[in-house]
Amino acid sequence: MTSKICLLTTRWLLPAGFAFGAAAAQAASGVTVTETQETAITVGMSATEVEQILGRPAHIVSYRSAPGPTWTYNVVGAPFGMTEFDVGFGSDGKVVGVETRILGEDN
């Protein structure tokens, strides 16, 4: 009787483990966004507002010449293959600009 319970438990735990593992991998690499979500981001939004709409960025970079960080997101379903969406912030934590970049083979 104990072996049946262990077998049934294993059948349930294994798929659950894979599901949680996949979710953790996606969270670690940042959330991917759609082109529709990109259009919702406007100059003047706060970092909190951007994160509520797009989620965690794939990368956060602080350039020397920029007043604040740049958040980069991977775009899903882009017509030109690998595309990234950048959200630039000012020193006050508000969006100062957005840019969509199509990544070539050189990048």
N, C-alpha and C positions, 0 to 999 in steps of 0.2 A: 504494500500500500504506500509506503514512503517513496518508493521509486516512481510511482505514477504521479505523485504530487510534485516531485522534483522535475520530472519530464514536462509536466504541464506548466510549471513555473518557468522552466527554461524556454519553452515555446513562446511564452509571453514576454519574458525579459529580453531575449535576443532582438526581436524587432524594435522594442522600445529603446534599447541601447543604440541601435543604428539610427533611429529617428533623432534622439538627443545628440548623437555625434554629428549628424548632418547639420542640425540647427546650430551647434557650437562652431562648426567650421565656417558656416555662413556668417555668423556674428563676428568671428575673428577677422574675417577678410572684409568686413563692411557690407552694408546692404546695397543691392543694386537698385537703380531707379529707372523709371520709364520716362519717355520723352514728355508725357503729360505732366508728370510730377515736376519736371524741370521748369515748365512754364509757370508754376505756382510760386517760384522763388523770385522775389523782387528786391530791388535796392531799398535799404532801410530796415529790412527784417532783422530781428535778433537771431543769435545763434540758437536759442531755444526754439524759436518758431521754425527755423530751417530743420532742426533735428526732429521736430514733431512731424514735419511733412516728409522728409527724406530718410530719416533714421540716422544711424551712425555712419560716418564717412569711411571709405576704404583706406584713405590716407589723409593725414593732416601735416601740412608742410608750412614752415615759417621762413619766408625768403627775407634776406637782409634789407632789400629795398622796399618791401611791402610794409604797410602800417600794422597789419594783423595777419593771422594765419589764413591759409587756403585749404579748404576741405575739398577732397576729390572723391567722386562717386563713379562707379561703373554703370554704364547705361545699357539696359537690356532691350533687345529688339531694335537696335539702331540699324538703319538701312545700309550703313557703310562698314559693317564689321565692328571691330573693337573701338568703342567710343567712351570718352570720359567727360564728366561734367564737373567743372570747378566752380566753387563758391568762394569768393574773396571777401574777407572781413576787414574792417577798419580798426583803428585803435580803440574805438568805443564798443566793439563787438557787434556792430551792425554790418549788413551786407553792403559792399561798395561796388560789386560787380560779379557777373557770372559769365562763364565761357564753356562752350562745348568743343571738345577736341577730338578729332578723328585720328586715331593712332595708326601710323604707317608701319611698315616692316622695319624701318630704321629705328623706331622708338623702343 
